[in-house]
Amino acid sequence: MIKVFTDAAVNGNPGDVGLGVLVLKDGEQLPFKISVEEKMDNHLAEFTAINWALGWLLEEGLQEELIFMHTDSKVTADAISKRYTKKEANRIVLKEIQNKLKGFSQLFVKWIPESENRGADQLARQALQQTIGK
């Protein structure tokens, strides 16, 4: 079983973005800090974090694993569940997410409270600082 925690940090709305992804696999923690060049709002950044994590899982060939993906963004989790979001920019990334999800046999996206997502939050904040520092 693999657990993936995703988060985004945004400075402004829209603003500079940092993404954090924490993967727990085989007792190992794999932290990722992703700086994003384009400015975006917080919801689009949350979709982008999940999309990035899915891409990484696919690249690693983990499609057959049991995967629980956690986000503290209720908006994002609900949109993935309902397969719909109003905002056009979010719809584009949601479509990419839906296409990637087709490649997994057992992947579940779950909303969690912010207090349970501190690892990914910290990574996102560090990535945001790297983005701002560029």
Buried (B, 14 or more C-beta within 10 A) or exposed (E): EBBBBBBBBBBEEBBBBBBBBBBBBEEEEBBBBBBBEEBBBBBBBBBBBBBBBBEBBEEEEBBEBEBBBBBBBEBBBEBBEEEEBEBEBBBBBBEBBEEBBEEBEEBEBEBBEEEEBBBBBBBBBBBBBEBEEE
